[in-house]
Amino acid sequence: MFSGQTVLVTGGTGTFGHEFVRQALTLGPKKIIVLSRDELKQGEMQREFPDSRLRFFLGDVRERDRLYRAFDGVDVVVHAAALKQVPACEYNPFEATKTNVLGAQNVIEAAIDNDVRQVVAISSDKAVNPINLYGATKLCAEKLFVGASAYGGARGPRFSVVRYGNVIGSRGSVIPLFKEQAKIGTLTITDERMTRFWLTIEQGVTFVLSCLGMQFGGEIFVPKVPSMRVTDLAEAIAPGAKHVIVGIRPGEKLHEVLVSEGESRNVVDCGDRYIINPSSRLVAGVPVPEGFRYSSDSNSEWLTVEELRRLAG
């Protein structure tokens, strides 16, 4: 897939970046560039992947000049850098906007001016009908990437978005919290009715790679993934533990949505995924009914306690 190409991943020392590098190295790239802000994590990752095709660039997506230097000669960019902790974004709104919105603009402009061929940005279910700042910044970033193809012209980069739900074991996941609380036999649960979309990091990266292979530009790719109940996850990690209900936190939803009713007129069902098309074009697929909604509480596929226990490790 990447034979002879130079691939760059922003935020490359994060959970997604580690798995992306692991899979991408098997696909014949000429070079993989990991762009991130943390020199310690870069050093650790370099020891984890002692491959001469890897390059590590210190930099921040806020720094436009650094992106121009990093994108020189790059064929494919996967934009995974973001501030994504909901409470942190609420408390530091200017910082979240600089990274998630202005950083997205910098990535787009650097890609266009450096003749990058393909760009895919990683988004979140929280971008749909957002009620917190993190979701609002990701919605704005989605709009920037969907509209960016027009700026690149007919021969410019293809820009698309991949939108998916919670990743098992990612930084900030509830799993480490539950495992720590299991030691004392009491787990804190915000609301017993809460549901979430759930997938592994391996599945997430594999899906992103498949989207690169079918990209035209302007699409939002949404995988079909199972839902889980937070109470089932708690039972999987700490069977029989006491549950203490603490209430939904500010900016948190009871259920998440990956495709909203308002987007349904531009959505096609492509078997293992939904594709939200730019309004000017429809790709092949089965159009969904108008008013269609893909939400974690009305999903047709659910993870059992046994499956969650296996996935959560």
C-alpha positions as CSV (number, residue, x, y, z in Angstrom):
1,M,0.0,0.0,0.0
2,F,2.8,2.4,0.9
3,S,5.4,0.9,-1.5
4,G,8.1,3.5,-2.1
5,Q,6.2,6.3,-0.4
6,T,7.0,8.7,2.5
7,V,4.3,8.7,5.2
8,L,4.0,11.1,8.1
9,V,1.8,10.8,11.2
10,T,1.2,13.8,13.4
11,G,0.9,13.0,17.1
12,G,2.8,9.9,16.2
13,T,4.0,9.0,19.8
14,G,0.4,8.5,21.0
15,T,-1.6,5.3,21.2
16,F,-2.7,5.6,17.6
17,G,0.7,6.5,16.4
18,H,2.4,3.4,17.9
19,E,-0.1,1.0,16.3
20,F,0.0,3.0,13.0
21,V,3.8,2.7,12.8
22,R,3.6,-1.0,13.6
23,Q,1.2,-1.7,10.8
24,A,2.6,0.8,8.3
25,L,6.1,-0.7,8.5
26,T,4.7,-3.9,7.0
27,L,3.3,-2.1,3.9
28,G,6.6,-1.2,2.2
29,P,7.1,2.5,2.9
30,K,10.2,4.3,1.9
31,K,10.1,6.3,5.1
32,I,7.8,7.0,8.0
33,I,8.0,10.3,9.8
34,V,6.8,10.6,13.4
35,L,5.9,14.1,14.3
36,S,5.2,14.9,17.9
37,R,6.2,17.3,20.8
38,D,7.6,14.9,23.3
39,E,11.3,14.0,23.0
40,L,11.1,11.4,25.7
41,K,8.3,9.5,24.0
42,Q,10.2,9.7,20.7
43,G,13.3,8.2,22.3
44,E,11.2,5.4,23.8
45,M,9.5,4.7,20.5
46,Q,12.8,4.7,18.6
47,R,14.0,1.9,20.9
48,E,10.7,0.1,20.4
49,F,10.9,0.3,16.6
50,P,14.6,0.0,15.6
51,D,13.9,0.5,11.9
52,S,16.1,2.6,9.6
53,R,13.0,3.8,7.7
54,L,11.7,5.7,10.8
55,R,12.4,9.4,11.2
56,F,11.4,11.4,14.3
57,F,10.6,15.1,14.0
58,L,10.1,17.2,17.1
59,G,7.4,19.7,16.4
60,D,3.8,20.9,17.1
61,V,1.0,21.2,14.6
62,R,0.5,24.8,15.9
63,E,3.9,25.6,14.4
64,R,3.2,26.2,10.7
65,D,6.8,26.7,9.6
66,R,7.8,23.4,11.2
67,L,5.0,21.5,9.4
68,Y,6.2,23.0,6.1
69,R,9.7,21.6,6.7
70,A,8.4,18.2,7.9
71,F,6.0,17.8,5.0
72,D,8.7,18.3,2.3
73,G,8.7,15.2,0.1
74,V,5.8,13.5,2.0
75,D,3.2,11.5,0.0
76,V,0.7,10.6,2.7
77,V,-0.2,12.4,6.0
78,V,-2.3,10.9,8.8
79,H,-3.3,13.7,11.2
80,A,-3.8,12.2,14.7
81,A,-2.4,15.0,16.9
82,A,-5.1,16.5,19.2
83,L,-5.9,17.6,22.7
84,K,-8.6,15.1,23.5
85,Q,-9.2,15.0,27.2
86,V,-12.7,16.5,27.7
87,P,-12.0,18.1,31.2
88,A,-8.6,19.5,30.1
89,C,-10.1,21.0,27.0
90,E,-12.9,22.6,29.0
91,Y,-10.4,24.1,31.4
92,N,-8.0,25.2,28.7
93,P,-10.2,26.3,25.8
94,F,-7.7,28.5,24.1
95,E,-5.1,25.7,24.0
96,A,-7.6,23.2,22.7
97,T,-8.6,25.6,19.9
98,K,-5.0,26.3,18.9
99,T,-4.2,22.6,18.6
100,N,-7.4,21.1,17.3
101,V,-8.6,23.8,15.0
102,L,-5.7,26.0,14.1
103,G,-3.4,23.0,14.0
104,A,-5.8,21.4,11.5
105,Q,-5.6,24.5,9.3
106,N,-1.8,24.4,9.5
107,V,-1.8,20.7,8.4
108,I,-4.1,21.5,5.4
109,E,-2.0,24.5,4.2
110,A,1.3,22.6,4.6
111,A,-0.1,19.6,2.7
112,I,-1.4,21.8,-0.2
113,D,1.8,23.8,-0.5
114,N,4.1,20.7,-0.3
115,D,2.1,18.6,-2.9
116,V,1.2,15.9,-0.4
117,R,-1.1,13.4,-2.3
118,Q,-3.3,12.1,0.5
119,V,-4.3,13.4,4.0
120,V,-6.6,11.7,6.5
121,A,-7.6,13.3,9.8
122,I,-8.7,11.3,12.8
123,S,-12.0,12.5,14.4
124,S,-14.3,11.4,17.1
125,D,-18.0,10.6,17.8
126,K,-17.9,13.6,20.1
127,A,-17.9,15.8,16.9
128,V,-21.5,14.8,16.3
129,N,-23.9,17.2,18.0
130,P,-21.1,18.4,20.3
131,I,-21.9,19.5,23.8
132,N,-18.3,20.0,25.0
133,L,-15.4,22.1,23.6
134,Y,-13.4,19.0,22.5
135,G,-16.4,17.9,20.4
136,A,-16.8,21.4,19.0
137,T,-13.1,21.7,18.0
138,K,-13.3,18.3,16.3
139,L,-16.4,19.3,14.4
140,C,-14.6,22.4,13.2
141,A,-11.6,20.4,12.2
142,E,-13.9,18.0,10.3
143,K,-15.4,20.9,8.3
144,L,-11.9,22.2,7.5
145,F,-10.7,18.9,6.1
146,V,-13.9,18.1,4.2
147,G,-13.7,21.5,2.5
148,A,-10.0,21.5,2.0
149,S,-10.1,19.5,-1.3
150,A,-11.5,22.6,-3.0
151,Y,-8.5,24.6,-2.0
152,G,-6.1,22.1,-3.4
153,G,-7.6,22.1,-6.8
154,A,-8.0,19.2,-9.2
155,R,-4.4,18.0,-8.7
156,G,-4.1,18.9,-5.1
157,P,-4.2,16.6,-2.0
158,R,-7.2,14.4,-1.3
159,F,-8.5,15.3,2.2
160,S,-10.8,13.0,4.2
161,V,-11.9,12.3,7.8
162,V,-12.1,9.1,9.7
163,R,-14.6,9.3,12.6
164,Y,-14.9,6.6,15.2
165,G,-15.7,5.9,18.9
166,N,-13.9,5.0,22.1
167,V,-10.6,3.0,21.7
168,I,-10.0,0.2,24.2
169,G,-7.0,1.0,26.3
170,S,-6.2,4.4,24.8
171,R,-4.8,7.1,27.1
172,G,-7.7,8.5,29.1
173,S,-9.7,5.3,28.7
174,V,-11.9,4.2,31.6
175,I,-10.3,0.8,31.6
176,P,-7.2,1.8,33.6
177,L,-9.4,3.6,36.1
178,F,-11.7,0.6,36.6
179,K,-8.7,-1.8,37.0
180,E,-7.2,0.5,39.7
181,Q,-10.6,0.8,41.5
182,A,-11.0,-3.0,41.3
183,K,-8.3,-3.4,43.8
184,I,-10.5,-1.8,46.5
185,G,-13.7,-3.5,45.2
186,T,-15.6,-0.3,44.4
187,L,-16.1,1.2,40.9
188,T,-17.4,4.7,40.2
189,I,-19.9,4.8,37.4
190,T,-21.3,8.0,36.0
191,D,-24.7,6.6,34.9
192,E,-25.8,3.0,34.7
193,R,-27.6,3.7,31.4
194,M,-24.5,4.9,29.6
195,T,-23.4,3.3,26.3
196,R,-20.4,3.8,24.1
197,F,-19.1,2.7,20.7
198,W,-16.0,0.5,21.3
199,L,-13.2,-0.8,19.1
200,T,-9.6,-1.8,19.6
201,I,-6.6,0.3,18.5
202,E,-5.7,-2.4,16.0
203,Q,-9.1,-2.2,14.4
204,G,-9.0,1.6,14.3
205,V,-5.6,1.7,12.5
206,T,-6.6,-1.0,10.1
207,F,-9.8,1.0,9.3
208,V,-7.8,4.2,8.6
209,L,-5.5,2.3,6.3
210,S,-8.4,0.9,4.4
211,C,-9.9,4.4,4.0
212,L,-6.7,5.6,2.4
213,G,-7.2,2.9,-0.1
214,M,-10.7,4.1,-1.2
215,Q,-10.3,7.8,-0.7
216,F,-11.6,10.3,-3.3
217,G,-11.6,13.4,-1.1
218,G,-14.1,15.1,1.1
219,E,-15.6,12.0,2.7
220,I,-16.1,11.2,6.3
221,F,-15.6,7.4,6.9
222,V,-17.5,5.8,9.8
223,P,-16.8,2.2,10.8
224,K,-19.6,-0.1,11.9
225,V,-18.5,-1.1,15.4
226,P,-20.2,-2.7,18.4
227,S,-21.6,-0.8,21.4
228,M,-21.0,-1.6,25.0
229,R,-22.8,-0.8,28.3
230,V,-20.6,0.8,30.9
231,T,-22.1,-1.6,33.5
232,D,-21.0,-4.6,31.4
233,L,-17.5,-3.2,31.1
234,A,-17.4,-2.8,34.9
235,E,-18.6,-6.3,35.4
236,A,-16.0,-7.6,32.9
237,I,-13.1,-5.9,34.8
238,A,-14.3,-6.3,38.4
239,P,-16.9,-9.1,38.7
240,G,-19.1,-8.5,41.8
241,A,-17.6,-5.2,42.7
242,K,-19.7,-2.5,44.2
243,H,-20.9,0.3,41.9
244,V,-21.1,3.8,43.1
245,I,-23.1,6.2,40.8
246,V,-21.4,9.6,40.7
247,G,-23.5,11.3,37.9
248,I,-22.6,12.4,34.4
249,R,-19.7,14.8,34.3
250,P,-19.9,18.2,32.6
251,G,-19.7,17.8,28.8
252,E,-20.4,14.1,28.9
253,K,-23.3,12.4,27.0
254,L,-25.4,9.4,28.0
255,H,-25.0,7.9,24.5
256,E,-22.8,8.7,21.6
257,V,-23.7,9.2,17.9
258,L,-21.5,8.5,14.9
259,V,-24.0,9.6,12.2
260,S,-26.6,12.1,12.9
261,E,-30.1,12.5,11.4
262,G,-29.0,15.8,9.7
263,E,-26.2,14.0,7.9
264,S,-28.3,11.1,6.7
265,R,-29.1,12.5,3.2
266,N,-25.5,12.3,2.3
267,V,-24.8,8.9,3.8
268,V,-24.3,5.6,2.0
269,D,-24.0,2.1,3.5
270,C,-20.9,0.4,2.2
271,G,-21.1,-2.9,4.1
272,D,-18.5,-2.6,6.9
273,R,-18.8,1.2,7.1
274,Y,-20.9,4.3,6.4
275,I,-19.5,7.1,4.2
276,I,-20.7,10.6,4.6
277,N,-20.2,12.2,1.2
278,P,-19.6,15.8,0.4
279,S,-22.9,17.3,-0.9
280,S,-21.5,17.7,-4.4
281,R,-20.8,14.0,-4.9
282,L,-22.1,10.5,-3.9
283,V,-19.9,7.5,-4.0
284,A,-21.2,4.0,-4.7
285,G,-23.2,2.5,-1.8
286,V,-26.7,2.0,-0.5
287,P,-28.3,5.3,0.5
288,V,-29.6,5.2,4.1
289,P,-33.1,6.4,4.9
290,E,-33.5,10.1,5.5
291,G,-33.5,10.7,9.3
292,F,-31.1,7.7,9.8
293,R,-29.2,7.9,13.1
294,Y,-26.3,5.6,14.1
295,S,-26.1,5.8,17.9
296,S,-24.5,3.7,20.6
297,D,-27.8,3.0,22.4
298,S,-29.7,1.8,19.2
299,N,-26.9,-0.2,17.7
300,S,-27.6,-3.7,16.4
301,E,-24.3,-5.1,17.6
302,W,-23.3,-5.3,21.3
303,L,-20.3,-6.6,23.1
304,T,-20.9,-9.2,25.8
305,V,-19.2,-9.2,29.2
306,E,-17.1,-12.1,28.0
307,E,-16.0,-10.2,24.9
308,L,-15.2,-7.1,26.9
309,R,-13.2,-9.1,29.4
310,R,-11.1,-10.6,26.5
311,L,-10.6,-7.2,24.8
312,A,-9.8,-5.3,28.0
313,G,-7.1,-7.8,28.9
